[in-house]
Amino acid sequence: MIPLTAPQPRTFETLSGDRTFPPFDLCKLLTTVFDPIDGCRVALLIDLDDPEKVKDFAFLQEEGCPVQKKAYEVFYEELHSGAMAKLGLTGGELFAYQTTGGSNLDLPDTGFSTDGRKVNLAEEVYKPYDLILCITDYSATAPLTAHAKKYKFRGSTMHGLNDIIVHSGLSVEYRECSRDAEKLRSGLTKADRVEIDFDVGGTVHTLTLHLNGQEAQKSHGLCHGRAPDIANLPAGEVYFVPVGADGQFPMQYESDETIAIQHVKGGRIVDVEFVSGNPATVEAHKAKLVSDPVTGEIGELGLGTQVLPFCGADIQDEKTLGTVHVATGRSDHLGGHLVPEMFAEAQNASHDDILFHPKKTPGIGVAQVRWYQGDREEVLIENYRPSAFMLGLLDD
């Protein structure tokens, strides 16, 4: 193990906060991400607790629905105020489906249109449209990727959309984002394993993720050509699908910020140890692991590649250089073997990212992330800062 070093003078806040972004330009975003775009028929998808409130845009008058209102303001209105004509697009219809309640759970078969019709999503959305922009509370990347392959469309998922994302993560030059992601992907590919040292209250817990020399993958934001594909935006990530994992890692629960240590053996969480917060939260998680063990399967290791401001939504914050995330559950959309049918209950078949970011998980330190290939060992991250090795890959 490489000894931990003292924090360097450069702060994470400086690293992520000194970048300026051009004004958001929907036409530039769509033409960059989707090339070619001329002649495509485009649709928007949102999720609502009561999807019938998409009729006559009634949800705009309701309290809440900030993501869906932002989708209307930034995408629907802009498309219909001249962007479609400028881009050579047709369509522009908006549809809503019932909120799934979990990350990457399968989508319902039906939804509603703004004229109040109940629609079959496969027949009236997936089949006839070339581009589908899915802007929702919960990620739909896994199910929409499966539908794209089946029905031959392209699209993007943008869950958790907010103003910071619009004016930073969606305003970057995605050709540059793609180049940076590829530099890191090619530099980190074929790793045998990655080790992460977490610091919780002065105690270090180490998680080892076994990768067995696999090719690294990337989320880079470009969805070019006519082949079916889904871009997760904002993009900027290098990721692996571990073939196994052992050790321990901390987790801060979204519901109440309870912290617990997850004990991992054979690629799966086998026990949970309470640290702080609400013990009942930990007991509920333990019961879920017993009743549906696949929910504890480690399905992803991800490393951010972009310099982005903290926005409070994982879709952007996990793409930030210096952060790391692991995920449990469904992994088929990443090339893994964990499919919804393997879970005891359909509602458990989610893909849940566990993000470590100094502003989201201030009680959890990422002391060091190490990469191994044969006899070679490289430090990737220390104290939420990319190492000289990582920065060197970006400079190549």
N, C-alpha and C positions, 0 to 999 in steps of 0.2 A: 504494500500500500504506500502511495506517495504521501509524505507528511503534509498535513494541512498547513497552509500559510496564513499569515496575518492579512486582514483586509487591506486592499490596495487603496490609494487615495481616490481613485476614480469611483464615483458612486453610481449605483444603479439608476438613481433619478436623473443624473446627468446623461447617462448612456441612453435612456429611453425618452428623455424629455427635451433634448436639444435639437430635434429634427423638425423642420418646417415642411408643410404639405401644401401642394397647389389646391386651388378651389375645387370642390367636388364637381365633376363633369360626367353626367350619366352617359352621354354619347361616347365619350372617350373610354369609360369603363367597359361598356358593352362591346364596343368595336375591338378593344384590346383583348378582353377575355374570350369573346366569341368571334373567331375569324375563320370563315366568312360569316357575315350576319345578314347581308342584303337578301331580301326575299323570304326571310324567316317569319313565321307566325309565332307571336309571343303571348304567354299567359302569366298571370301572377297568382300565387297560392299563398293564403294566410291560414292560420289556425285561430279558432274562437271557441270559447266554452259553449256558446250557443251559435253555431254556424249560420243559422237562419237569419241572424242579425246582419249578415252581409247584404241582405235585400235592401235596396235603395241606400246602401252605405249607412245603415242605422247604427252600426258600431261606433261611428265617428261621434255620435252624440252621447255615447255611454261613458261612464267613468272607467278609468283603466285603459287597457289595450294600447299601451304606448308603442309596442313594436309594430302592431298592425296599423296604427295611425301613421307611424313613420313610413311604413311601406306605401301607404296611400299617398302621403305627401311627397316623398322622394322619388318613388318609382311610378306609381299610377298616374299622378297628375303630370309629372314631367313627360312621360310617354305620350300622353294625350294632348300636351300643349306644344307639340312639334317634334319631339324626339323620334317618334315612330316614322314620321314622314322623312325626316333628315336621314335616318338610318335605313330606310327602305323596308321597314317592318310592317306587318299587318297584325290584326287581332287586338291585343292589349286588354283582354277581358280579365276580370278578377274573380276568383273562386275562393270559398272558405270550406275548411273541413273541421270536424270535431277535434279539439285539442286532445292529443294522445296522453299527456300527463307524464311522459318520460322521454329521455334522450334516445333517439333512433329506434323507437318502437314502430312497428308496422303501422301504416296509415290506414284509415277507414276506406271502405270501397266507394263511399258516396260523399258528396259535398253539396254546396249550394252556390248558385250564381247570383249576381246582383239584381237580376229580375225576379228572384224568388224561386227559381226552379230547383228541384232536387236533381242532381246530376250524378251519373256514374263516372267516376274520375278516370277510369281506364278508357272508356269509350268517348268521353266528351272533353277530356283534358290531355291525358297521356298520348293517345293516338293522333289526334289532329294537330297538336302544336309541336313546333320545332324547338322552341326555347321555353323553358319553364323556370321562373324565378320564384323560389320558395322562401318566404320571409315570415318567420314563425317564432313562437316562444321556445319551443323544443326542437332540437336538431332533427332534421329529416334526411340527413345525408345517406344513411344506410338504406332505408326503404326506397328513397328516390333513385339512388344508384341502381338498385335492382330493377325498378320500373323503367329507368332509362335504357338499360340493356335489353329489356323485353320489348319495349315499344319504340325504341330507336329515336329518342329525343336527346337534346343536350339541355343543361340547365345549371343552376347554382342554388346553394342553400346559404341563407344568411340569418340564422336564428339569433335572437337577442339584439337586433339592430337598434342602435341609438345614435345620438348626434355625434359623439366622439368617434364612433366607427365610421360614420358617413364622411367626416372631415379629416380622417387620418387613414384608417385601414382600407377604405374604399377609394381613397384619393391618391394612392401610390401609383407609380408606374409599374404595371404588372409584368412587363418584359424584364425589368430590372429585378423584381421580386423573384421571378422564375430563374433568372441567371444565378442569383445568390443562393436560392434553394438547391440548385443543381451543383454549385460549387461545394456546398456542405454535404449534400447527398453523396457525391462521388468521393469526397474525402473521408466519409465515415462508413461507407459501404463495406460489406463482408466482415463485419465485426463478429468476434466469437462471443463476447459478452460485454455488458455495461454494468458498472457498479455505481450505486448512488449512496452517499453518506448523508443522512438526515440528522439534524441536531434539534432535539426537543428538550428544553430545560437543562442543557448541558450534557445530556446523554445522547450518544451517537447510535443510530440504528442504520444498518446497511441492507440494501436490497440488491440482489444480483439477478440480472435479467439475461437469460441464455438466448443467444441469437444464432449460433451455429453457422456463422459465415454467410448469412443471407444477404441479399441485395437490399440496401436501404431504399426507401420510397420517399416521395416528396408530395406535399400539397403546395402547388406553386401558382395557382390562379389562372392558368391558361387552359382553355377548352377549345382548341382549334380543330379545324377539319369538320367533317360531317359525321364522324364516328360518335356513337352514344357516349356521353360522359357527363359527370357532375363536378363542378368546381365548388369547393367549400370556401366561402369568402367571409371575412378577410383570409387570405392564404398566407403561407410562409412557415413551413414546417418540414422537418425530416423525421420520418417515423419508421419503426420496426414493429413486426408482430412477433413477440417472444415465443420461442418454442418451449420455454420453461422459466421458472423464477423461484428463488428461495431467499429467505431472510425476513427482514421486517421493514415496514415503512409506515409513517404516520399518515393520518387522514383527518382533515377538518370537515365535519359534516355541514352541508349547506343549510340544513334546517335550523340549527341553533348554535353553530360554531363549536360544538363539542369536538374534542380531539381524542383520538384513540390510536393505538399501535396495531397495525394489521400484521399478523404472523402468516408468512407465506411458505408453502412447501409444495413441491411438484407442480409449480405454476398456478397455484390456487390459494386463496386466503383460507386458512384452516382454523384461525382463532382471532379474537379481537380483544385487546387489553385497554380498558378505560384509563384515560389520563386526566382529563378535565372536562367540565361542563355538566351535561345531563347523562347520568348512567343509563337511564331508560332508552336513550337514543342508541347506545351501544348494544344493549340487550335486544332491541328490536332488530338491529343489523345481524347480530349473531343468530337470532331465530330465522331470519331470512336465508342465511348461509346454510343452515341445517336443512331447511325445507326445500331449498333450490340451490344446491352447491355450485352450479355453473355461474351463478351471479358473482361469485368470487374469483372466477378465472381471469388471469391477467391477459388482456387482449391487445395491449399497445404500449409502446414507449415512444414518446414524442419530444422533440426539441425545437424550440422556436428559432426562426431565422431572420426576423425583421426587427427594426428599431421602431417601436410603437409606444404611444402613451397608454397608461392604464385606463381602462374604460369600464371595468366592473362586469364585463361579459366575457366568458371563457373563450368564445369564438375568436376574439381578437387577442385577449391577454395570453392565451397559450401559444400564440404565434410570435411572442416577443423574445428576442435574443437574450439568453441568460436564464430563461425559464425551462422547466422540464415538467412533463406530465406522464402519468401512467393511466391506463384505463382498464376497467373491468367489463366483462360481458361480451356482447355481440362483436364479432370481428370480421364477418364475411365481406363487408364492404371494403376492408383493407387487405383482402387476400387471405384472411385467416379461416379457421375451420368452424368457428362458433356461430351457428345459425339459430334462428328463433326456435326451430323445432327441438333443439336440445334443452330448452328450459322447461321446468316443470309447469310454469304458468306463463301465458303469453305476455302478461303485463310486466314480467320480470326480464323480458328479452331486450334489454336496453344496452346501449354502449355508453358507459359513464366515465368521462374524463375526470381525473383527480389531478388538479393543477396546483403546482407549487410556484407561487409568485410572492415576492416580499410584501406587496400591498394587499394581497388576498389572504395569505397565510402568514402573517407576521410572527406568529408563535412557532413557526416551523422553519428552521434553517436548512438550506441545501448547502452543506459544507463543501461537498465535492462530488462531481460526476466524472467517472473514469471510463475510458474506452480501451478495449483489449482486442488485439489481433495477433495470434501467435504469441511471440515473445515481446511484442510491441505494446507499450502502455502510454496512453496520452490522457492528460487532464482536459476535460471539455469545459467544465463550469466550476467556479469556486465562489461561494458566498453570493450566488445569483449574478455573477459576472462571467461572461465568456472568457476563456483562457486565451493566451497568446496563440496557442495552436489553432483554436477556432477562428480567431480573427485573421490569422495567417491564411487559412483556407479561403476566406472571403476576399483577401487581397490578391490571391493568385490570378 
